[in-house]
Amino acid sequence: MIREHGVTAVHFVPSMLALFADTPEARGLAIRHVFASGEALPVALARRCLERMRIRLHNLYGPTEAAVDVTFHEASGEEEGASVPIGRPVWNTGCYVLDAWQRPVPDGVAGRLFLTGRQLADGYLGQPELTAERFLPDPFVPGGRMYDTGDIVRAAADGTITFEGRADGQVKIRGVRIETGEVEAALLDTGLLRQAVVMAREGADGARLIAWVVPRDGTEALGAALAARLPAAMIPAAIVPLEALPLTPNGKLDRGALPEPRAQAAGRPLAPGTEALLARLYAELLGAATAIGPETDFFLAGGDSLRAVRLTLRIEEETGRAPGLAAIFETPVLADLARRIAEDAPGDDGLGPVLRLSRGSRPPLFAIHPAGGIGWCYRGLAAALEDRPLIALQSPLLDAAAPDPATLDALARAYAARIAELAPEGPLHLAGWSLGGLIAQAAACHLERQGRVCGMVALLDSYPSECWRNEPEPGPDAALRALLAIAGHDPEAHPELTDRAAILGFLRARGEPLAQLPERALDGVIRSVQQTNRLVRGHREARFGGTLLHVRAARDHAGTALRPELWHPFAARLETLSLPCLHGELLSARLRPALAEGLMRAMARDERASAFTT
């Protein structure tokens, strides 16, 4: 598209720029101006971009409190150190590098960055104490103001500023602000550690979180425990076990003495060929310090959906064929992925009707997609379930060649047939978030008519179709703006995003995997959202002869008629589980342990009941 339309300027967060630069189509691309902001720009990435493309690369810096970008530096590829300088201030802006007593530091000495100028915000709405803490009197200009960024920088003799890190333990990983103290708290909350320290270390591919821990009895279970507590961006890329944390003579933690992580993996050695190749790519994407072995799980080792997209691209570059995103989701363990690639299975873009997100020996949980048609949202839940396969069912509307379903019940009948085929024996567990819950209840009715035993049927903050039948028809841009909600952003907070280009640009700038889908897949997601309104309005629930488990987002729907009891006419029994969250937070890392525990308890109980009756 950039070549076709002669685009002359593009703007990326550096992690997305890395993904863009690594695509074969980017080689030799001519773009007049490429802007990078949102996180530190690694020197290695800048050099790679300048070597692969004919561009001018500009590194920008600036917090929201100062009208976004306040410094700039054009990368030459000759910079030294870990990251490209953030440069010098733009017009009408001032930068002070000060010590703890607000005195200027000498050139080359690290200090705290303060910003001045007309573009400073007035303060934080409704937070006078925080405003007073961060917006301070300018000690050098009577009556002036300055903003404390909390960033540690160094200024060269010519005024060029280089970012060194955060003063308060807050770091940016792929554009996401993370408090290292929160990660340390999550590590200790597992009960597996005596002590934990987390820091960000710059690498060739940007900042990575590293954790140094003093374990109680090993760290084997730590990865899974963290995955149940933290989002992917907050999981350390490497965990370094120590017998004790290093201390200074006065008893304080000696951060400078923390050892560099070493890439060691337990278990058998890597097999030559595909396993060795994947180990190299895993290390490249997860950080060279990450221990890689045949049993390394890409996601538990710090991978996420964005890095999974990059992994498929790198495998295609190295082997000439892409395994597809579904291969990474379904077989993230290195040895399993190597076998899948060796079997020369057809590539799968992760948008097919069935997506296996975890494996195990117990009866599977079938999770039905929300309105956007994609089941990727269940990957975190899949990791939190113990020894339980989670199979996501995705919408046929993602395929442009598939006809529109006549009714929601027809769609549910097709899903019931697929579920019965995938699990010909044993109890059937179903779940669905939002729209997925309506389809799960309808599919359970069809399975019951076929004589199948339904175990748990969980409706994740879903409400009957009657709640939506008389809602106003959505406007033409509603499906497009629904992409924001699917990606976890509040559409109401961004009224300026009204067309496809603006919305996708917003999502790409924030590294959202949804924005990396091919155009035909995005068309499918939008089509699925559009059809959802029609299907729900025309649906009439049948009565299910078993138990429905309704999981309610307790902090949402205040002042509305939405409540679990609305399902009473459509089930023999209704159970409820209330979680302290909003609708969009139900599958988040914070709620995942409680949600997984509730679902596992319900499935285990229903399996015992099924075994007793048979």
N, C-alpha and C positions, 0 to 999 in steps of 0.2 A: 504494500500500500504506500509506503514512503517513496519508493521508486516511481510508482505509477502516478502519484499526485505531486511529485516534486516537493515534498515536505522539506523545509529548510531549517526548522528548529524543533527540537524535542526535549522533553524534561523527564528525568528518571530519578528515583531513589537509587543509590548505588547498587544495592542487591539486585534490583530489576535491570539495571544497566548491564550487570554481569551476565544475566540470563540472555538479554538481547544480543550482547556482543558474542556470546558463544554459539548462536545459531548460525548455520552455514550461510543463510541468506544475507547476514550482516557483512560478510567479507567483501571488502572493496566498496561498500556503500558510501556515498558522498552526502554528507549533511553539513550545512553551513555552521550551525551551532547546536551543541549538545550540552544541556545543563544538568548537573547532578546536585542534589541537596537532600536533606533529611537524615543523613548519617555520615560518618567519616568516609571519604573516598580513598580506598586503598591505592597506594602507588602502583602496585602490580596490576590492578585493574585498569588504571589510567593508561599505563604503558600498553596493555593488551588492546585497549580500544583504539589508541592512536596507531598501533601497528596494523590492526585489522581493517580499520575504516579511515576514510579521508574526512576528518572532522576537526573542528575546534572544540575543545572540551573545557567547560567552565565549571569550577567547583564553587557552590554557593553555601552560605551559612546564615542562619538567623532563626531565633525562636519566635513563636507566635506573639509573644509579648512585645515584640518590636517590629510588627508588620512584616514578618516572615524573613526576607533576605536582607542582610545588612553588610555582608562582606562578600568579596568575590576573588577568584584567582583562576587564571587560565593555565591549565596543566600543559607542561611541555614534554613530559615523559622523562625528564632528566632529574626530577625531584628525588631526594634521598629520604630515608626513614620509612615508617609504616604507612603514613597517610599523606595525601596531598595537602598543602597549606590551605587554610580557609581564606587567606589573602588579606586585603586591606578594606577599610570601610568604604561604602558607597557614599555618594553625595549627601550632605546634610546629616551625616551620621558620625558619631565618635566612638572610639574604642579605648578603654583604659585597661591596662594589665597591672593589677595592684596586689599588694601583699595583705596579710591579715589585718594590718592597721590602716588600710586604704592608702598606702604610699606606692608610687610607681616603682616597679622592679626594674633592674638593669636588663639590657638586651640579652636574650638568650636564657634568662632565668624564668622558671615557671611561676605563674601568678594567676589570679582569678580574673576573669573577663567581665567587665562592666560596660554597658552600652549607654550612649547618650544620643540625643537628637529629637527632632520634632515628631518622629514616627512612633515614639514610645506610647504604649497603651496607658490609659488613665489608672488602671489597676484591675483587680479581680472583682467581678460583680458579686456583691454580697459577702465579701471576705476582706474586711478592713484590716485584720491582723496580718494576713498573708501579704496584702498590698504594702503595708508598712514595712514588712520584713524584706521584700524583694525590690521595691521601688524606693530608692534612698536619695537624700540630698546630694547634689554634686559637690564634692569638696573643693573643686577647682573653679566652679562658675557660680557665683552668688545667685540664689533663686533657681538654679538649675536642678534637674533630676537625672538620676542614672538607674539602670536596671541591672541587678545582680543575676547573671546567667547561671551561676553555679558551675561553669565550665573552667577547666584549668587549661591554660594556653602558654605558648612562648612567642615572643615577638623578636624578629630579627632586626638588625640595624637599619634595614630599609623599610621597616614597618610591617613586613609580611608576618602574619600571625599563623601559627600552627596549633591545631587542637591536640591536647594531650589526654584528656579524660574528664570525668566528672568529680567535683569536690565532695559531693554528698552521697557517693555510692550509686548514683543513678547513671545508667549506661544506655546506649542505644544499640539494639540488635535488629538489623533489617528495618530500621526506621521506627521500631517500637521502643518507647522509654520503659526501662526495667529498673526497679529498685533491687539491688543485689541483696539487701536485707530481707526482702520478701522471699527470695530464692533460698537464702540460708534458713529462714524460718520453716519453709516447706521441707527442706532436707532434714532438719531436726525433728519435725513433726512425724516423720516416718517411724521414729523410734529405733532406727537401725544404727544411729550414729551418736557418738559422744560429743563431737565438735564438728563444725563446718564453717568454711570461709569461701566466699564466692567473689571472683573478680573477672573483669573483662580483659582479654588479651587480644591485641591486634595481630592478625595473620594476613596471609597473602590475599584472602578472600573476604576481608573485613573482620569486624570484632566478633569474638566468640566468648561465651561464658565458660569459665573453668572453675571447678569446685575442688577444694582440698578438704578431705574429710578424715576424721578419726573414727573408724567403724567399731561397732561392738563385736560383731561376729561376721565379718566379710561384707562385700558390697553386691553380691549376686542379685539380690532382690531389689536393689535400690532403683534400677531403671524403671521397672514396672510400678513401683510405689510412687515415683515422681510423676510418671505419665498420668496417674490417677489424680494428681494434685495440681499440676501446672500445665498451662498451654505450651505448645511446642517451642515457641520463641523463648520461653523462660527456662527450659531444660538445659543444664550445662552440656556443652559439646564434649567435655572430658571430665572425668572424675578421678582424682588422684588420691589414693588411700595413703595415710601416714600413720606412724605409731604415735606421733604427737605433733602439734603445731609448733613451728619455730617461734621462739620468743627473744626479745631484746634483753639486755642486761637488767633493765628496770621492769621486766615482766610483761611488757606489751607485745602484741603480735608483731613479728618481724615479717612484713609482707614481702620485703625484698629477698628474703631467704626461702620463700616458697619455691619448691623445685618445679622446673618445666615438666609438663606431662610427657610421658614416654608412651609411644604407640606399642603396647603389648596386649595380646589377647590370649585368654586361656583356651585350653582345649587343643584339638589336633591342629597341625599346621595347614596352611592354605594349599589347596591343590593347584598345580600349574594350569595355565590356560585361563578359562573363564573366571574361576574363583580369584585368581591373582589379579586379573583385570578389574573385577568388581571391587576388590579390596583397595586398589589404587584409586578408583573413582569414589568409593565411599569416603576414603581419607581426604580426598581433594574437596569434597562437598561438605563433609562434617567437620573438617579441621584436621590438619596433619597430626595433631596430638591425640586424636581419638583412637582408642585401641580397636583394631579391626581383626576379626577372625571369622571362620566359617559360620559361627553362630550369632554374629552381630546382626541385630535387628535395626534396619535403617531408621525407623521412627523412634524407637526407644533410645537410640544413640544420639538423638538430637535432630533427626530429619523432620521435615514438614512437607506440606503439599507443594510449596514453591520449589524446594530442593528436589522433590520427587520429579517435578517437571524437568529440572536441569539434569537430573540423573538419566532420564530417558534420552535427552538430547546428546549427552556425553556418550552413552552406550551406542547410540546410532552413529556418532562420529567415529568411534573406535571400531565398530563391527560392521557398519554398513547397513544395519537394520535396527529398527526401533522395537523394543519389547512392548511398548505401550504403557500408559499410566496404570492401567489395571494390574499389570504384572507387579509393579512396585507396591501397590496397595495390598494385593492378595498374597504376595510372597516377599515380604520385606527382609526376611532372614537371608543373608548372603548366599549360603549354600543352596537354599531352596530356589532363589532367583537364578543362580548359576545353572541349576538343573533345568529350570524352565527355559532359559535361553538356549541351552544345549539341545533341548528337545525340538528346537526350531518351531515353537508354537506361533501361530499367527499373532501379530501385534494387536493389542486391545487398548483403545484410548480411554478406558475407564468409564465409558458412557453407555455400555451395553445394558441389557435388561437385568443382569445378575452381577453383583460385585461382592466377592467373598472378602470380608475385612478381617476375619480372624478364624482360627481353627481350634479344635478341641474335640474331646471324646463325648461330651454330653449332647443332648438334643439341641439343634440349632435354634437361634432366635432370628426370625425374619423381620427386618426393619424396613418399613415402607417409606418411600421418599416424601418430603414435603412438597409444596407447590412448585418449586423450581425443577422438580423431576430428578435431581441428583441425590445420591445417597452418601456422598463423601462426608456429610456432617456426622455420621455415626462412627467414624474411625476411632475417635477418642473413647467412646463408650465401648467399642469392641475390645480395645486394649485393657479396659478396666474389668471386663467379665472374666471370671476364672474358668479356664478349660471349657469354654463355650463358643462354638462357631457363631459369628454374626454375619448373616447374609443380607445384604442390602438389595432391595428391589427398586429398579429405576424405571422412569417413565418411558414408554415406547415413543412418546412425542419428541424425544431427543433425536430420533431418527426422522429426517425430513421425508423419507419415503413411506413412513407409517401413516395409516389413515387416522383421522380424529376418532376417538371412541364415542359411541353414540350416547352413553350414559356413564356416570360414575360406577353404577352397579355392574355394567358390562366390563369396565376396567377391573373392578374387584374380582369378578368371576374369572377373568384371564389370570390375575395374580394368584387366585386360589388354585387354579390348575397348575401353575408353575410351582407353587409351594408343594403341592401334593407330589409332583414329579421329582422335586429335589429331595423330599423327605418322605419316602413311601411308607415308612414305619415310624411308630412312636408318637408321643404327643407333639403337637405343633404350637410353638410359641410365636406370637405376633406382637409387633409394636409399631407405632407410627407417631411422628411428631407433627403437630399442626394438621394440615390436610391429610397427612399420612395416617392419622388416627381414624378419620372417617373411613378411609379405604380399608384399614385393618379390621374395623368392626364389620364392614360389609363382606370382606373376604372370609372372616370367621363364620359368618352366617352360611356362606356357600360351602365351606368345608364341613360344617356341621350337617348340612343336608346330604353331603356325600358319605356320611357315616364316619368321618375322621374325628378323633379326639383332639379338641383344642385345649391347650393348657392355658398359659397366661396370654391375655389379650390386653395390652397396655396402650392407653390413649394418652399421649404426652401433650398435655394442655390442648386437647382437641375438644371441639364442641359440635353438637348436631347441626345438620344443614339448615334447620329451621332458624338458627341464629343469624344466618347470612342471607336468607331468601329475600328479605325486603330491604337489604342494604342498597344504597344508590349504586348505579352502574359506574364502574371505575372509568376514569378518563383514558384517552389513548396512550398517555405516557405512564400509566400505572404499572404496566408489566415491566417497562424499562426501569422504573424507579424501584421495583421489587428486587432488582438485582442488588441494590444497596443493602436491603434487609437480608437477603440470602447470604451476603458476604459479612454480615454482622454489624452493619452500620445503620444508624437511624435515618431513614429517608427524610423525616421532618426536619432534621438538623441541617439538611443541605438542599434548601429550596432552589438554589441556583443551578442545580444539576437537573436538566430537563430533557436533554437529548442523548442519543446513544454514544456519540463521541465524547461528550463531557463526562458521562457516567463511567464509561470504560477507561477514560483517561484518569479519572479519580481513583478507580480501583487498581489500575496498573501502577500508579505512582505510589501506592501503599503495599505493593507486592502481593496483591490478592490473586491466588491461583485461578479463581473464576475468570479473571480478565485475560488469562493466558489460553483459554479455550479457543479452538479454531472457530471461525465465524459461523460455520454450519452448526456447531454445538451451541454457541450462544443463541443462534436463531431457535434451536430446540428448547433451550431454557425459557426464552421469552414466550415461545408458543405454549409451553407447558403452563406457565403462569396465566396466560390469556385464557386457555381452555379451562383452567381450574374454576374460574368464576362461573362459566356456563354449566360445568358438571355439578358443582355444589348446589347451585340454585335449583337444578332440576332433580336433585336426589331426594329420596324418601327412605329413611332407615327401616330395615326389617328388625325383628326381635331376635336377639341372640340368646340361646338357651343356657349359656354358661355365665361366667363371671367376667365383668369388665373391671380392669384396674385403671382408674383415672389418676394421672399425675398432674397436679395443679401447680402452676406458677403463682405462688401465693401473693406476690407483690404486684401482680398485674390485674387488669380487669376491674379495678376499683370503680364503683359507681355504675357498673354494667350488669346486665342480666346473666352474664356467663358464669355458670357454676356447675360443678360435677353432677348435681342431682338431675340435670336435664337429660342424662343418659338413662334414668330409671325406666322409662317406658320401653327401652330398646335392649334390655338385658334382664336375665333372671335375677342376677345379683350385681351389686355395684360396690367396689371397694375404692378407697381414696388414699392417696399419698400426697401430702402438701410439702413443697420445697420453697424456701425463702428466696425467690428470684423473680425476674421478669420472664415473659414468654421467650424472648430471644436468648436468654441466658441458660435455658434448661439443659442444654447439652454442653455447657461450658465446663472447663477444667475444675472450677470451684465447686460445682454441683455434682460432678461426675461420680465421686465416691458414694455419695448418698443415693444418687439415682441407681447406680450399678448395684448397690447393696439391696435396695428395695426390689429391683427386678430379679436379682438372683434368688432372693428369699421367696418371691412369688413363684418363680419357675420351679424351684426345688420342692415347694409344697405341692404344686400341681402334679409334678412327676411322681411324688409319693402317692398321691390320691389316685393317679392313673394306674400305677402298679397294683394298688390294693383292689381296685374295681375290676381289673383284668385277671 
